[in-house]
């Protein structure tokens, strides 16, 4: 995550990709069909994902429209509490993107609306 944060600031991501662009261009078909999100968290740490896949690999191979089709944002919110996310993704990653930064740049309302 540190590499991603160092190369792309959240504002760069926000400026270059709007959330609708992300939803249109990415799907998580492979993950959704093969695993529950809790399986992913248990089997892959975020560090593993970043080390094994570059962001361009993720962009080339995943589309997010399948997430929006299969999981509503309310499903995600219901199944993962924020404390689950914080517990499963170490505080080291969280400190790279602090929670206030996330909230300031992408509000939950933005995610739900988009």
N, C-alpha and C positions, 0 to 999 in steps of 0.2 A: 504494500500500500504506500510505503514511503516513496518508492520510485514514481508511482503514479502521481502522488501529491507533489513531488518535486518537479515533475515534468509538466503536469497540468494542474493549475490551481483550480479550485472550484469555480472561480469567476470565469476562467477560460472555458471550462466545460459549459457553464451557463450561457456565456456569450456565443459560443460556437454551435452548440446544440440546444435547441429548446426541448422541453420534455416531449412534445408531440413528435419531434424528429427522432428522439430516442425510441419512443414507442413504435414508430413506423419502421425504423431500421433494424431493430434488434428483436429476436424472439428467444426464449429460453426453452424451445421445444424439447431439446434433448434432456435437459434437466427435469422438466416437468413430467415427461413421459416415463422416465426411468427411476426417479427418486422423489421422495418428499423433501421439502426444504430442510426438515430436521436431519434427514440422512446426510444431506450435503454438509450441514454444519458439523455433524459428528465425524464425517469421513475426510473432509477437506478443511484445513484451516485457511483463512484468507491469505496467509503467507504462501501456502502451497499453490493457491490459485494464481497469485501474482507471479510466483517464480516459474510455474509451468506454462502459463499462457500469457503471451503479451496481449495488451489491450487490442491490438489489431486482429489477433487471432479470435478474440472474443467477438469483436465487431463482425468479422467475416463469417463466423460459424453460428452465431446466435441471433435470433430476432425476438423482440420483446412483445410482438403482437400476440403470441401464444400465451404469454403471462396474462395479458389483459383479457384474453378469451377464457382462460381456465381459472384464473384467480382474480377476483375483484380486490381492489385495495382494502376493502373492509375485511375480506378473508385473511389477507396478509396481516392486518392489524390485529384481528382476532386470534390468529395462530401464533404470532410472534409478539410478545410484549417487548417494549424497549429494554427491560431488564434482561430478557433472554438474549437479545442482540449484544448488549454490553457484556454479559457473562461469557458468551461464546466467542466473540471477537475481542481479543485482548485490549486492554486499556492503551497499549502502545499504539494500536491502529486508531483508536478513538481520539487519542491526543493529537494525531496528525490532522484529522478533521474534528475539531471540537464540536460538541453538540450544539452550542450556540451558533457556530458558523453554519452548520447544516440547517438549523432552523431559520437563520437569517437568509440563506441563499435559496433553499427549497423548503417552503413551508409544507406541512402536511396537506393544507388546503390546495396548494399547487399540485401536489401529487395526485390527490383525489380528483381535482377538476380536470387534469390532463389525462 
